Amino acid sequence: MKTSAVCNKREIEDRVFIQGLKSGNSQLTRTFFYEEIARVMKHVQFDLFNGSVEYDELVSELYIFLAADGWRKLDTFEGKNGSHLRTWMSPVAWRFFMSNYDRLMERESTEDALDKSEMARSIDKSVEMAMDVNAVLQRMPNRRYAEALEWLLLKGYSAEELAKMWGTNAANVYNIKHRAIQQFVELYGR
């Protein structure tokens, strides 16, 4: 019962962020880019650009991309299968920054092109793995196990935080996590 309340809370938060972005609410926009998707943005900044592009510049670029054509890209978010805006933004941001890498780095050389190609393959594999993981999570027969893995491993919540949300104790969450990983590994091999 608490799980659906947490999911509903996320869906409401997603709608609030979308509405805030579209209406130009500066506080919600700042929270979205500097807290909600900060982890993704930091990975882009350091894994893709080796820290040579400022965080604020990345935020500006992604904001302009999302806002283009009356928020056309943001309107494609549907929240299907329990997907949340933060999760959806990861591949959107990576694809956008990969396609704008040269422009943002403001240099092109053969060596950079080779590095970029290798990085693109690496990122493509990461995106493929993320899609595989999401597919397995969707197939898990025990939804609580799938949610435990999503909250603990993908969203980065601690066992204590999840225990508080679920109204249980951390030891129970660790037990669920252990069984969830076993079920995930079984399904992943199929």
C-alpha positions as CSV (number, residue, x, y, z in Angstrom):
1,M,0.0,0.0,0.0
2,K,2.8,2.4,0.9
3,T,4.6,1.5,-2.4
4,S,1.7,2.8,-4.5
5,A,1.7,6.0,-2.4
6,V,5.4,6.5,-3.1
7,C,4.8,5.9,-6.8
8,N,1.8,8.3,-6.8
9,K,4.0,10.9,-5.0
10,R,6.7,10.5,-7.8
11,E,4.1,10.9,-10.5
12,I,2.8,14.1,-8.8
13,E,6.3,15.4,-8.5
14,D,7.0,14.7,-12.1
15,R,3.8,16.6,-13.2
16,V,4.9,19.5,-10.9
17,F,8.3,19.7,-12.5
18,I,6.9,19.5,-16.0
19,Q,4.4,22.3,-15.2
20,G,7.1,24.3,-13.5
21,L,9.5,24.0,-16.4
22,K,6.8,25.0,-18.9
23,S,5.5,27.9,-16.9
24,G,9.0,29.3,-16.3
25,N,9.0,28.8,-12.5
26,S,12.6,29.6,-11.7
27,Q,12.6,27.8,-8.3
28,L,11.2,24.5,-9.8
29,T,13.5,24.8,-12.8
30,R,16.5,25.3,-10.6
31,T,15.5,22.3,-8.4
32,F,15.0,20.1,-11.4
33,F,18.4,20.8,-13.0
34,Y,20.5,21.2,-9.8
35,E,18.9,18.5,-7.6
36,E,16.5,16.2,-9.5
37,I,18.8,15.4,-12.4
38,A,22.1,16.6,-11.0
39,R,23.6,13.0,-10.9
40,V,22.9,12.6,-14.7
41,M,24.3,16.1,-15.4
42,K,27.4,15.5,-13.4
43,H,28.0,12.2,-15.2
44,V,27.7,14.0,-18.5
45,Q,29.9,16.8,-17.4
46,F,32.8,14.5,-16.2
47,D,32.3,11.3,-18.2
48,L,31.6,12.9,-21.6
49,F,33.3,16.3,-21.3
50,N,36.0,15.4,-18.8
51,G,34.9,18.4,-16.7
52,S,35.9,20.9,-19.5
53,V,32.3,22.2,-19.9
54,E,30.8,24.1,-17.0
55,Y,27.7,22.7,-15.3
56,D,25.7,25.9,-15.8
57,E,26.4,25.8,-19.6
58,L,25.2,22.2,-19.8
59,V,22.0,23.2,-17.9
60,S,21.4,26.1,-20.3
61,E,21.9,23.9,-23.3
62,L,19.6,21.2,-22.1
63,Y,17.0,23.7,-21.0
64,I,17.0,25.3,-24.4
65,F,16.7,21.9,-26.1
66,L,13.8,20.9,-23.9
67,A,12.0,24.2,-24.3
68,A,12.3,24.3,-28.1
69,D,9.1,24.1,-30.2
70,G,6.9,24.7,-27.2
71,W,8.5,22.0,-25.0
72,R,8.0,19.4,-27.8
73,K,10.6,17.0,-26.4
74,L,9.3,17.3,-22.8
75,D,5.8,16.5,-24.1
76,T,7.1,13.1,-25.3
77,F,7.4,12.0,-21.6
78,E,4.6,9.6,-20.8
79,G,5.6,8.0,-17.6
80,K,4.7,4.5,-18.9
81,N,5.4,1.4,-16.9
82,G,6.2,3.4,-13.8
83,S,9.0,5.4,-15.5
84,H,9.7,8.7,-13.8
85,L,10.9,11.9,-15.3
86,R,14.3,11.7,-13.7
87,T,14.9,8.2,-15.3
88,W,13.5,9.3,-18.6
89,M,15.9,12.3,-18.7
90,S,19.0,10.2,-18.5
91,P,19.0,8.9,-22.1
92,V,17.5,12.1,-23.4
93,A,20.4,14.2,-21.9
94,W,23.1,11.7,-23.0
95,R,21.8,11.7,-26.6
96,F,21.5,15.4,-26.7
97,F,25.0,16.1,-25.4
98,M,26.5,13.4,-27.5
99,S,25.0,14.9,-30.6
100,N,26.3,18.4,-29.6
101,Y,29.7,17.3,-28.3
102,D,31.8,19.0,-31.0
103,R,29.9,22.3,-30.7
104,L,30.2,22.3,-27.0
105,M,33.9,21.4,-27.0
106,E,34.6,23.9,-29.8
107,R,37.3,21.8,-31.3
108,E,37.7,19.0,-33.7
109,S,40.8,16.9,-34.2
110,T,41.4,13.4,-35.4
111,E,42.3,12.3,-31.9
112,D,39.2,13.9,-30.4
113,A,37.0,12.2,-33.1
114,L,38.5,8.8,-32.2
115,D,37.9,9.4,-28.5
116,K,34.4,10.5,-29.2
117,S,33.7,7.4,-31.3
118,E,34.9,5.2,-28.5
119,M,33.0,7.1,-25.9
120,A,29.8,6.9,-28.1
121,R,30.2,3.1,-28.3
122,S,30.7,3.0,-24.5
123,I,27.6,5.2,-23.9
124,D,25.5,3.2,-26.4
125,K,26.4,0.0,-24.4
126,S,25.5,1.8,-21.1
127,V,22.1,2.8,-22.6
128,E,21.6,-0.7,-23.9
129,M,22.4,-2.2,-20.4
130,A,20.0,0.3,-18.8
131,M,17.3,-0.7,-21.2
132,D,18.0,-4.4,-20.4
133,V,17.9,-3.7,-16.7
134,N,14.6,-1.9,-17.0
135,A,13.1,-4.7,-19.1
136,V,14.1,-7.3,-16.5
137,L,12.7,-5.1,-13.7
138,Q,9.4,-5.0,-15.6
139,R,9.3,-8.8,-15.9
140,M,10.0,-9.5,-12.3
141,P,7.0,-11.3,-10.8
142,N,7.4,-9.8,-7.4
143,R,6.8,-6.0,-7.8
144,R,8.2,-5.2,-4.4
145,Y,11.5,-6.8,-5.3
146,A,11.6,-4.7,-8.5
147,E,10.8,-1.6,-6.6
148,A,13.5,-2.3,-4.0
149,L,16.1,-2.6,-6.7
150,E,14.9,0.5,-8.5
151,W,14.9,2.6,-5.3
152,L,18.2,1.2,-3.9
153,L,20.3,0.7,-7.0
154,L,19.0,2.9,-9.7
155,K,17.7,5.9,-7.7
156,G,20.4,5.7,-5.0
157,Y,18.2,5.6,-1.9
158,S,19.7,4.0,1.3
159,A,18.1,1.0,2.9
160,E,17.1,3.3,5.9
161,E,15.4,5.8,3.6
162,L,13.5,3.0,1.8
163,A,12.5,1.4,5.1
164,K,11.1,4.7,6.2
165,M,9.1,5.0,3.0
166,W,7.8,1.5,3.3
167,G,7.1,1.7,7.0
168,T,9.5,-1.2,7.9
169,N,13.1,-1.6,9.2
170,A,16.4,-1.5,7.3
171,A,17.0,-5.2,8.1
172,N,13.8,-6.1,6.2
173,V,14.8,-4.0,3.3
174,Y,18.2,-5.7,3.1
175,N,16.5,-9.1,3.2
176,I,14.2,-8.0,0.3
177,K,17.1,-6.6,-1.6
178,H,19.0,-9.9,-1.3
179,R,16.0,-11.9,-2.6
180,A,15.3,-9.3,-5.3
181,I,18.9,-9.6,-6.6
182,Q,18.5,-13.4,-6.8
183,Q,15.3,-13.1,-8.7
184,F,16.8,-10.4,-11.0
185,V,19.8,-12.6,-11.9
186,E,17.6,-15.5,-12.6
187,L,15.5,-13.5,-15.0
188,Y,18.4,-11.7,-16.6
189,G,19.8,-15.0,-17.9
190,R,16.7,-15.9,-19.8
